[in-house]
Amino acid sequence: MIAGLGVFAICALGVLIAAVSVLAMALPGRPQPWAVHLLHRAAWLAAACAAAVYALGLTGVLASQLAYNDGADSVPAPACRDGFSADTVRHLVRHEASYLPLRFDCVRDDGTTYPSDPNYGWMNWTTLLLGVCAALFVIGAGCVTEFRARKALR
């Protein structure tokens, strides 16, 4: 769990560095062609944000997984018991953890499941969308470079 928080901290530091590098493009003396550099820096920012959000969710799943079967009163998993009704907890039989996509589902004796934490949903979607944005920024930078090369040949 400490390693997960460390990865999150490193990713958050990467987000800050990338954000400063994107903001530095507004200052005089920026590198040329500035559009390509801006797109590359924005891609790094989006990728670092995606990694930070994923690392935060991964830490939550790992913490829930480690709390299971770890001492007295740890079965069923505390993430499946805390904040749920006594009737729901009474019918728990196991849990299912997944790291891609992030989730920690609690399984009842009738086979139905419910999420232990609804925050994993937005973390998965945010990671996906930020990853797609990073890829689109890189593709956009390639298109700008290609456009400049074709314009220079004319």
C-alpha positions in Angstrom: 0.0 0.0 0.0 2.9 2.4 0.7 4.3 1.6 -2.7 0.9 2.5 -4.3 0.9 5.8 -2.5 4.5 6.4 -3.6 3.6 5.7 -7.2 0.7 8.2 -6.8 3.1 10.8 -5.3 5.5 10.4 -8.2 2.7 10.7 -10.7 1.4 13.7 -9.0 4.9 15.3 -9.2 4.9 14.5 -12.9 1.6 16.2 -13.3 3.0 19.3 -11.6 6.1 19.3 -13.8 4.1 18.8 -17.0 1.6 21.5 -16.0 4.5 24.0 -15.5 6.0 23.0 -18.8 2.6 23.6 -20.5 2.2 27.0 -18.8 5.8 27.9 -19.8 4.7 27.8 -23.4 2.9 31.1 -22.8 6.1 32.9 -21.8 8.4 34.7 -24.3 11.3 32.7 -25.7 9.2 29.5 -26.2 10.7 26.9 -28.5 9.7 26.8 -32.1 7.5 25.4 -33.6 5.6 26.1 -30.5 2.4 24.2 -31.5 4.2 20.9 -31.7 5.9 21.4 -28.3 2.7 22.5 -26.7 0.9 19.3 -28.0 3.8 17.1 -26.7 3.7 18.8 -23.3 -0.1 18.5 -23.1 0.2 14.8 -24.0 2.7 14.3 -21.1 0.3 16.2 -18.8 -2.6 14.0 -19.8 -0.6 10.8 -19.4 0.7 11.9 -16.0 -2.8 12.7 -14.9 -4.1 9.4 -16.1 -1.3 7.6 -14.3 -2.0 9.5 -11.1 -5.7 8.7 -11.1 -5.0 5.1 -11.8 -2.4 4.9 -9.1 -4.9 6.4 -6.6 -7.5 3.8 -7.5 -5.0 1.0 -7.5 -4.0 2.0 -4.0 -7.6 1.7 -2.9 -8.0 -1.7 -4.4 -4.8 -2.9 -2.9 -5.7 -1.6 0.5 -9.1 -3.4 0.4 -7.4 -6.6 -0.7 -4.8 -6.4 2.0 -7.4 -5.7 4.7 -9.1 -9.0 3.9 -8.2 -11.9 6.1 -5.7 -9.8 8.1 -6.5 -10.4 11.7 -9.7 -10.5 13.7 -12.9 -9.3 12.2 -11.5 -9.1 8.7 -13.8 -11.7 6.9 -15.8 -10.7 4.9 -13.7 -7.9 3.6 -14.0 -4.7 5.6 -14.6 -2.7 2.3 -17.7 -4.9 1.8 -19.1 -4.4 5.3 -18.4 -0.8 6.2 -21.3 1.5 5.3 -23.7 -1.3 4.3 -26.8 -2.7 6.0 -26.6 -5.7 8.3 -28.8 -7.8 5.9 -26.4 -7.2 3.0 -23.4 -8.1 5.1 -25.1 -11.3 6.4 -25.4 -12.6 2.8 -21.8 -12.0 1.7 -19.8 -15.0 0.6 -16.7 -13.5 -1.1 -15.2 -10.6 -3.0 -13.7 -10.1 -6.4 -10.8 -7.7 -7.0 -9.7 -6.4 -10.4 -6.9 -4.1 -11.3 -7.8 -3.5 -14.9 -10.5 -2.1 -14.7 -10.2 -1.1 -11.1 -12.9 -2.6 -9.0 -13.5 -4.4 -5.7 -16.9 -6.2 -5.9 -18.7 -7.9 -3.1 -20.5 -11.2 -4.0 -23.7 -12.2 -2.2 -24.8 -15.9 -1.7 -27.4 -15.5 -4.5 -24.6 -14.6 -7.0 -25.4 -10.9 -7.3 -22.6 -8.4 -6.7 -22.3 -4.8 -5.6 -19.3 -2.4 -5.7 -17.6 -1.8 -2.4 -16.8 1.8 -3.5 -18.5 3.7 -6.3 -15.5 5.8 -6.8 -13.8 3.2 -8.9 -16.2 3.9 -11.8 -15.1 7.5 -12.2 -11.5 6.6 -11.7 -11.7 4.0 -14.6 -13.4 6.5 -16.9 -11.1 9.4 -16.1 -8.0 7.2 -16.7 -9.4 6.0 -20.0 -10.4 9.5 -21.2 -7.1 11.1 -20.1 -5.2 8.2 -21.9 -7.2 8.9 -25.1 -6.5 12.6 -24.8 -2.8 11.9 -24.5 -2.9 9.7 -27.6 -4.9 12.4 -29.5 -2.4 15.1 -28.5 0.5 12.9 -29.8 -1.4 12.3 -33.1 -2.2 16.0 -33.3 1.5 16.8 -32.9 2.3 14.4 -35.7 -0.3 16.0 -38.0 1.0 19.4 -37.3 4.6 18.3 -38.1 3.3 16.6 -41.3 1.4 19.7 -42.3 4.5 21.9 -41.8 6.6 19.5 -43.9 4.1 19.4 -46.8 3.8 23.2 -46.6 7.6 23.6 -46.8 7.7 21.4 -49.9 5.3 23.7 -51.8 
